[in-house]
Structure formats: structure tokens, C-alpha cells
Amino acid sequence: MVRKKVMITNPTGLHLRPAGLFCKTAMRFQSKITFESGTTTANAKSVLSVLGACIKRGDEIEIICEGEDEEQALNEMVSVVACGLGEQ
């Protein structure tokens, strides 16, 4: 299991379009991918789960990957967040 904290910097947080890109990226991997924000844990491969976490700009999330391609999955997930989830 690998994990890393990242800051959400895109202007609108994880609303529908960025959440879709976040999930699409997660679904490319075999690993189980979740994220935590405060006391909330969400499945990164489920748009409804991601939207339900209500992540806003400036929120910090911890991405957690567990499985055979966990390192690559974590690097890609961190990268897509750092690039602004398609909105910067």
C-alpha cells in the first residue's frame, strides 16, 4: 500500500468534470484506489463516491493505492491532481 497527500488546486474542486477525469484515471489501474479527506473515505473509481466527498479548492486529500500496480497508479493520480484535473 502506498499513499500521498495532495492539495486540490483547480478552481472548482472535484465537481462533475474533474471528478470524471479523476475516476477515468483511476480506472486504468488494477489497484484499489481510494482517497481520504478528514473522516471521509471515497472510492476513486466511482464518480458518485468522489462527488459525495464534497472536495473543494484548497482541500487536502490523501490518495491511497493498494495492488499490483500501486506505485504507477499513485504517480498518475498525483500527477492528474497536480495538473489541475483538466481545469488549469
Order of alpha helices (4+ residues) and beta strands (2+ residues): beta-alpha-beta-beta-alpha-beta-alpha
